Structure formats: C-alpha cells, structure tokens
Amino acid sequence: MRALHAVSLLSLSLLLAACGGEGDPTQARGPDPKLPEPQRGLLPSMKIAEPVAWGQEKPTVPDGFSISAIASDLKIPRQSLVLPNGDILVAEGRGGSAAKLKPKDVIASQIKAKGNTQVKGGNRLTLLRDADGDGKYELQTVFAENLNAPYGLAFADGKLYVANQDALVRFDYRDGQTKADGPPVKLTDLPAEINHHWTKALTISPDGRFLYVGIGSNSNITERGLEVEIDRAMVWEVDAQTGAHRPYATGLRNPTALAVQPGTGQLWTVVNERDELGPDLVPDYLTSVRDGGFYGWPYSYWGQNVDDRVRPQNPDKVAAAIKPDYSLGSHVAALGVDFSTAAMGQGFAEGVFVGEHGSWNRPNPVGYKVIFVPFSNGKPAGEPIDFATGFRGEDGKTRGRPVGVTVDPRGALIIADDLANTVWRVTRN
C-alpha cells in the first residue's frame, strides 16, 4: 500500500505541474466545443473538496424560484420518479466492486470515496407523499427493500421498473400504493461482472413497449481487454413484456441517465467520457441517441478525435462515430437528465435539466450543480444556464452532490443529493 500511495502522490504532483489551472471551461461547452490537445501518459489529478453539512444553508436557485428539502436522512439517493398520483419514488444504494481492479483504479476509487457520503447504501426504494399539496412531504416510507444498488426507474401501465446494478426488475403497482406487495419479477440480467461503472440508467418508450437501459464500460479505455466489455458501453432496448433485449446504440462510455423527449419520442442521454487525457478532455456530453448509432468509445472521442492509447485501433469505427449534440464540459460527471415542461415557466420551458455530480479528477473542480440546457426546434441551442448552485461553496467545501433530476409535470424540479442524503424540490414562486 505504501508503494501505491507513493505512486499516486508522484502522479498527482506530475499532473499538477504539467496542467497548471483548469483553463477556460466555457470553451468546452456547447454544440461545437474547442478541444485542447490531449495530455497523455499522466494519471488524472485527484482532488475532492472537503464534505461538510448544509446546516442552515441550501442551494441557490434563480430569482422567481424557491428550493426546499423534502426528504432527508436517506441512504444515498440516486434517481427519482414522480408517480401518476404525485408521489415520488427515490432509488437509494451504492454499487460497484473493488474486486479485480488494477492498482490505479483502487487509488481512484479511494480518492473518490473521500468526497462521497459514508452512509451505507439503502438498496431500497423510498416513497415520499405530500397528501395535502402544501409542498411538504409528510410521508417518507420504504416502498421496497432488499434490492441490489437500484438506480434507474421507470413507470408505465401499472408496472414499476427498477434497474438494479445486476438486473432489470418489475413490480406491479396500484395507484396510491405505499408498499410493494412482494419481491419484484426479474425481466433480464444486466452486466455486473467487476462493475467499474455500476449505474444502470433507465427510461421507457411513450407507448410502454420498450425499456432503455444505459450500461457503462468496465474500464477507462479497454485496458482490461475487450472480453470484459461485452454488452457494455451501450444502451440496450428491452422488451417490457418478455425481457428480450438488443443493443440500441453503442460506443457510449458511461450513459448515466436517459430521457425521452416529449412530443418526438426521441431518446437522449448524458454520458461521462474517458479520463487521463488532461483536465480539459474529454467533454462529458448530452446527445440524442440513434438506433444503431456508434458514438466512438473507445476508439475516438467527440466524433473522429482518435484516442491512440487504444489497441488495436479501428479506423472504420472511428469513421462511423457520431459526434454528440452538446458538450457539457470535461469531468463534470453528469448523472441526471430530464426534459422540462411549460409549467417550469418562461426561460425554462423548453430544454433539459442536467445534474452534475462534480469532478474528482482535475486541479480546479467543476460541476457540483444543476444546469439547464435550452432547446430550440428540438435541439440544444445556446449556453447552459446555472439553475441550482452552491453544492460546492465559495469556501471550497462540498455540501451536496446532485445526481438525478426529475421534472414533476406540475412544475417542480426534484433533485437527488447523494452527499447530503437529501431530496430537494425547486418550485416557481
């Protein structure tokens, strides 16, 4: 362990000397980001801001909006789902496995853990209810437990779907139900060996026929070999009745959240890109997802930018790689996405909210906020707008880390904060 510690400290000091500051992050955001040259051969800077409690503070939101904590003392809330009657389900848990990881991955996992909650994951779904509509969720109860790192949630036609880290499962649901009738039915297994990226994002088609599951890679750039990447770094399409599945889109390193665009049925995702190319590469991104599309990983990034660390190279794959729609900036760690509605009001009626968990691997941290990406004619248009900030304060300390963002059709934004173990609700005044 002393040797690993020495290696990590040496790598960190070398990177800081080579990289200097964070550069101008605005150059790496939007539909046509200006990408710097890669800085190869260096481990990423490992920097996590010191976690502290919110105390009397809370996140900052735009004028005309208010934010309040509607649930606390949770066990690592990740994603949420608003049910037809207005109840909110929250998936709680911590997944992954340190088994079979290489030394540098163990070091990275240890560094990242310092900036995360030390609470044990709940492996459950918690239900929140505001029975009288006053904005205070007086009921907080366990809907289902004994799950395995639940993350993605979806609902249609009386069926509640949950993406555990190792399986897609289904509960029957009755309107107003506060506790599951029994254990879920498994639809299909999901790749879970090693689980370098364990989260399984989930959404459902408007007609309820197909589920879409985001499955992250098992490495940074296939350094463990291609055999551990089978069925990974892709979005699956799963038949909601039978569990039969097929690759829907590939080359997506870690698709951490999925959403279907209202009115069009178009699938969108946010993706966490690769590490170890410097603090300003590679941009995490928001993109529409094409059936049969390939998005570059591991051979290239942001279209045809070749990653020459990958062996063997594949020029045909590089040529076929689709450039994403919108750069969110490098290492912001986008973990949540949902489409807005007109109920959110002027300025925030058309576009997506994105939860940015925050970087651990650059000298000057970025992310740690919820942004709004405006859309025009069905596509991202313009600069992102900070919507909920203050998760990492001006004092350099971290009070929260946003994960899932869910738009309540009634005009509220639900934010899961997995550091403070809190769910926040933002409403118009």
C-alpha positions in Angstrom: 0.0 0.0 0.0 2.9 2.4 0.7 4.1 1.8 -2.9 0.7 2.6 -4.3 0.4 5.7 -2.1 3.8 6.9 -3.4 2.9 6.3 -7.0 -0.4 8.2 -6.6 1.4 11.2 -4.9 4.0 11.2 -7.6 1.5 11.0 -10.4 -0.6 13.8 -8.8 2.4 16.1 -8.5 3.5 15.5 -12.0 0.0 16.2 -13.3 -0.4 19.4 -11.4 3.0 20.6 -12.6 2.0 19.8 -16.2 -1.5 21.0 -16.2 -1.5 24.2 -14.2 -5.0 25.6 -13.9 -8.3 24.5 -15.3 -8.3 26.6 -18.5 -11.5 28.2 -19.8 -14.3 25.7 -19.3 -16.7 27.7 -21.5 -14.6 26.7 -24.5 -15.6 23.1 -23.9 -19.3 23.5 -23.7 -22.0 23.7 -26.4 -22.6 22.1 -29.8 -19.1 22.9 -31.2 -16.6 22.9 -28.3 -13.0 23.9 -28.8 -11.0 20.9 -27.7 -7.4 21.2 -26.4 -4.6 18.8 -27.4 -4.6 15.6 -25.2 -2.0 15.3 -22.4 -1.2 11.7 -22.5 0.7 9.5 -20.0 -0.5 11.2 -16.8 -2.8 9.9 -14.2 -5.7 12.4 -13.5 -5.4 14.9 -10.7 -7.3 13.5 -7.8 -9.0 16.3 -5.9 -12.2 16.1 -3.9 -13.5 19.1 -1.9 -14.0 18.6 1.8 -17.6 17.5 2.6 -19.5 19.5 5.2 -23.1 19.6 6.3 -25.6 22.1 4.8 -26.5 23.4 8.2 -28.8 26.4 7.7 -27.7 26.8 4.1 -29.3 25.4 0.9 -28.7 25.5 -2.8 -29.1 28.8 -4.7 -31.8 28.9 -7.5 -32.8 31.7 -9.9 -35.0 34.6 -9.0 -38.6 33.6 -9.1 -37.9 30.1 -7.7 -37.7 28.6 -4.3 -35.9 25.4 -3.1 -36.6 23.3 0.0 -35.6 19.9 1.3 -38.5 17.5 1.1 -36.7 14.4 2.4 -33.5 13.9 4.5 -31.7 11.1 6.3 -31.9 8.9 3.2 -29.4 6.2 2.3 -27.6 7.5 -0.9 -30.5 8.8 -3.1 -29.6 8.4 -6.8 -32.6 8.8 -9.1 -36.3 9.7 -8.5 -39.6 9.1 -10.3 -42.9 11.0 -10.0 -45.8 8.6 -10.0 -49.2 9.4 -11.6 -50.7 10.5 -8.2 -47.8 12.8 -7.4 -45.9 10.5 -5.0 -42.2 10.4 -5.5 -40.1 7.3 -5.5 -36.4 7.5 -4.7 -33.8 4.8 -5.5 -31.1 4.5 -2.9 -27.9 2.5 -3.0 -24.2 2.1 -3.6 -22.9 -0.3 -6.2 -19.7 -1.3 -7.8 -17.0 -3.7 -6.8 -13.3 -3.3 -6.0 -12.6 -6.9 -6.9 -10.2 -7.4 -9.8 -9.4 -3.7 -10.1 -5.9 -2.6 -11.1 -3.9 -0.6 -8.6 -4.5 2.8 -10.1 -8.3 2.1 -10.2 -8.2 1.2 -6.5 -6.4 4.5 -5.8 -9.0 6.5 -7.8 -11.8 4.7 -6.0 -10.4 5.6 -2.6 -10.0 9.3 -3.6 -13.5 9.5 -5.0 -14.9 7.9 -1.8 -13.5 10.7 0.3 -15.9 13.1 -1.5 -18.9 10.9 -1.1 -21.2 10.1 1.8 -20.1 7.5 4.2 -23.6 6.3 4.8 -24.3 2.7 3.9 -26.5 2.4 0.7 -30.1 1.6 1.3 -30.7 -0.9 -1.5 -34.3 0.2 -1.4 -37.0 2.5 -2.8 -38.4 5.2 -0.6 -41.8 6.8 -1.2 -42.5 10.4 -0.5 -46.1 11.8 -0.3 -47.5 15.3 0.0 -51.1 14.4 0.7 -52.5 17.9 1.1 -50.4 19.6 -1.7 -48.7 22.1 0.5 -45.2 21.2 -0.7 -44.3 19.4 2.5 -43.9 15.6 2.0 -45.2 14.4 5.4 -44.9 10.7 4.5 -41.5 9.1 4.0 -41.7 5.3 3.9 -39.9 2.4 2.4 -41.7 1.1 -0.7 -39.4 -1.8 -1.5 -36.1 -3.1 0.0 -33.5 -5.9 -0.4 -32.6 -4.5 -3.9 -29.1 -4.5 -5.4 -27.9 -0.9 -5.9 -31.1 0.3 -7.6 -30.6 3.3 -9.8 -32.8 3.8 -12.9 -36.6 4.0 -12.5 -39.5 3.9 -15.0 -43.2 3.5 -14.9 -46.0 2.6 -17.4 -49.3 0.8 -17.4 -49.3 -0.2 -13.8 -45.8 -1.5 -13.9 -42.8 -0.1 -12.0 -39.4 -0.9 -13.4 -36.2 -0.7 -11.5 -32.7 -1.1 -12.9 -30.5 -2.8 -10.2 -26.8 -3.0 -10.9 -27.2 -6.6 -11.9 -30.8 -7.0 -13.2 -33.8 -5.2 -14.6 -36.8 -6.0 -12.4 -40.5 -5.1 -12.3 -43.1 -4.5 -9.6 -46.9 -4.4 -10.1 -48.2 -1.0 -8.9 -51.6 0.2 -7.8 -52.4 4.0 -7.7 -51.7 5.2 -4.2 -49.8 2.1 -3.1 -47.2 2.8 -0.4 -45.5 -0.6 -0.2 -44.7 -3.2 -2.7 -46.8 -6.4 -2.4 -43.8 -8.6 -2.6 -40.4 -9.1 -4.3 -40.0 -8.0 -7.9 -40.1 -10.1 -11.0 -36.8 -10.2 -12.9 -37.1 -9.2 -16.6 -33.4 -9.8 -17.5 -29.9 -9.9 -16.1 -27.7 -6.9 -16.7 -23.9 -7.0 -17.0 -22.4 -6.8 -13.5 -19.0 -8.5 -13.6 -16.4 -6.2 -11.9 -18.7 -3.2 -12.4 -16.2 -0.4 -13.0 -19.2 1.6 -13.9 -22.2 0.1 -12.0 -25.0 2.5 -12.5 -27.8 1.3 -14.8 -29.8 4.3 -16.2 -33.4 3.6 -17.3 -36.3 5.1 -19.2 -39.3 3.8 -21.2 -40.8 4.5 -24.6 -44.0 6.6 -24.6 -46.1 3.5 -25.5 -44.6 1.4 -22.7 -43.4 -1.3 -25.1 -39.7 -0.8 -24.7 -37.3 0.0 -21.9 -33.9 1.6 -22.5 -31.0 0.7 -20.2 -27.7 2.6 -20.1 -24.8 0.3 -19.3 -21.3 1.8 -18.7 -18.0 0.4 -19.7 -15.9 -1.8 -17.5 -12.8 0.3 -17.8 -11.5 3.7 -18.9 -10.4 2.7 -22.4 -10.5 -1.1 -22.5 -7.3 -1.5 -20.6 -8.7 -4.8 -19.1 -9.3 -6.2 -22.5 -12.4 -6.3 -24.8 -13.7 -9.5 -23.2 -14.9 -7.6 -20.1 -16.7 -5.1 -22.3 -19.2 -7.5 -23.8 -22.6 -5.9 -23.8 -21.3 -2.8 -22.2 -20.7 0.9 -23.1 -24.1 0.9 -24.8 -27.8 1.4 -24.4 -30.0 -1.7 -24.5 -33.5 -1.8 -25.8 -35.5 -4.3 -23.7 -39.0 -5.6 -24.5 -41.1 -4.7 -21.4 -43.1 -7.9 -21.7 -40.5 -10.6 -22.3 -37.2 -9.1 -21.3 -35.7 -9.8 -24.7 -33.0 -7.2 -25.5 -30.7 -5.9 -28.2 -28.0 -3.2 -28.5 -29.8 0.0 -29.4 -26.7 2.3 -29.6 -23.0 1.6 -28.8 -19.8 3.4 -28.2 -21.2 5.3 -25.2 -18.6 5.0 -22.4 -20.9 5.6 -19.5 -24.5 6.7 -20.3 -25.6 7.6 -16.8 -29.1 9.0 -17.4 -31.7 8.7 -20.1 -34.8 10.6 -21.0 -37.4 10.6 -23.9 -38.2 13.9 -25.5 -41.9 14.8 -25.2 -43.7 15.0 -28.5 -41.0 13.4 -30.6 -40.2 10.1 -28.7 -36.5 10.8 -29.3 -34.2 9.1 -26.8 -31.5 11.3 -25.2 -28.7 10.6 -22.7 -25.9 12.2 -20.8 -22.5 10.4 -21.0 -19.4 10.5 -18.8 -16.4 10.3 -21.1 -12.8 9.0 -20.6 -10.0 10.1 -18.2 -6.3 10.6 -18.3 -6.1 13.0 -21.3 -5.8 16.1 -19.1 -8.1 18.3 -17.1 -9.9 19.7 -20.2 -10.5 16.4 -22.0 -12.7 14.6 -22.8 -16.1 16.5 -22.6 -19.0 14.8 -20.9 -21.9 15.3 -23.2 -25.7 15.4 -23.9 -26.8 13.7 -27.1 -29.7 12.3 -28.9 -29.4 8.5 -29.3 -29.9 7.0 -32.7 -31.0 3.4 -33.2 -27.9 1.5 -34.4 -25.6 4.6 -33.8 -22.0 4.3 -32.7 -20.6 7.1 -30.6 -16.8 6.5 -30.6 -15.8 4.7 -27.4 -13.1 3.5 -27.1 -11.5 4.3 -30.4 -12.3 8.0 -30.6 -14.0 10.9 -28.8 -16.2 13.8 -29.9 -16.5 12.3 -33.4 -13.3 11.5 -35.1 -10.7 12.5 -32.5 -8.6 9.3 -32.3 -7.6 8.0 -28.9 -4.2 6.5 -29.8 -3.9 4.7 -26.4 -6.4 2.1 -27.6 -5.1 -1.1 -29.0 -5.9 -2.4 -31.6 -7.0 0.7 -33.5 -10.1 0.5 -35.6 -10.3 3.2 -38.4 -13.6 2.0 -39.7 -15.2 2.5 -36.3 -13.7 6.0 -36.0 -15.1 6.9 -39.4 -18.5 5.8 -38.3 -18.5 7.6 -34.9 -21.4 10.1 -34.4 -20.4 13.4 -32.9 -22.6 14.2 -29.8 -25.1 17.0 -29.9 -23.8 19.1 -26.9 -20.7 19.3 -24.8 -21.3 19.8 -21.0 -17.6 20.3 -20.3 -14.9 17.9 -19.2 -15.3 15.8 -16.0 -18.5 17.5 -14.8 -19.8 14.0 -14.1 -23.4 14.4 -15.4 -25.6 11.8 -13.7 -29.1 13.2 -14.3 -31.2 14.4 -17.2 -34.9 15.2 -17.7 -36.9 17.4 -20.1 -38.6 20.5 -18.9 -42.3 21.4 -19.4 -44.2 24.6 -19.9 -45.1 24.5 -16.2 -41.5 25.4 -15.3 -42.2 28.9 -16.7 -40.6 31.3 -19.2 -36.9 30.8 -19.8 -37.0 27.2 -18.6 -40.0 25.7 -20.5 -38.0 24.1 -23.4 -34.9 22.2 -22.7 -33.3 19.8 -20.3 -32.1 19.9 -16.7 -28.8 18.1 -16.1 -27.5 17.1 -12.7 -23.7 17.4 -12.5 -22.3 15.4 -9.7 -18.9 17.2 -9.9 -15.3 16.3 -10.8 -12.8 14.5 -8.8 -10.1 14.4 -11.4 -8.9 17.9 -12.2 -7.0 20.6 -10.3 -9.9 23.0 -10.1 -13.3 21.2 -9.6 -16.2 21.7 -11.9 -19.8 20.6 -11.9 -21.4 20.3 -8.5 -24.6 22.0 -9.8 -27.8 21.5 -11.8 -27.8 23.3 -15.2 -30.5 23.9 -17.8 -29.7 23.4 -21.5 -32.2 25.4 -23.6 -33.6 23.8 -26.7 -34.9 25.3 -30.0 -36.5 23.3 -32.7 -35.9 20.1 -30.8 -32.2 20.6 -30.3 -29.8 22.2 -27.8 -29.4 25.9 -28.5 -27.3 28.4 -26.6 -25.2 28.4 -23.5 -26.1 26.3 -20.5 -27.8 28.2 -17.6 -26.9 27.5 -13.9 -30.1 26.5 -12.2 -29.2 25.1 -8.8 -25.8 26.0 -7.4 -23.9 26.2 -4.1 -23.4 22.5 -3.7 -19.7 23.3 -3.7 -19.4 26.6 -1.9 -17.0 29.6 -2.3 -15.2 28.3 0.8 -14.1 25.3 -1.3 -16.2 22.8 0.7 -18.8 20.5 -0.7 -22.3 20.4 0.9 -24.0 18.3 -1.7 -23.6 16.5 -5.0 -26.5 16.4 -7.4 -27.4 13.1 -9.1 -30.9 12.5 -10.6 -33.1 15.4 -11.7 -36.8 14.8 -12.3 -39.4 17.3 -13.6 -42.7 17.0 -11.9 -45.5 17.7 -14.5 -47.0 20.1 -12.0 -44.0 22.4 -12.4 -41.3 21.4 -9.9 -37.8 20.1 -10.2 -36.8 17.2 -7.9 -33.0 16.9 -7.2 -31.4 13.9 -5.5 -28.3 14.9 -3.5 -26.3 11.8 -2.6 -23.8 13.5 -0.4 -26.2 15.2 2.0 -28.7 12.3 1.5 -31.4 14.8 0.8 -34.0 15.3 -1.9 -34.6 18.9 -2.9 -37.6 20.4 -4.6 -37.5 23.6 -6.7 -40.7 25.4 -7.4 -41.8 28.7 -9.0 -42.8 31.4 -6.6 
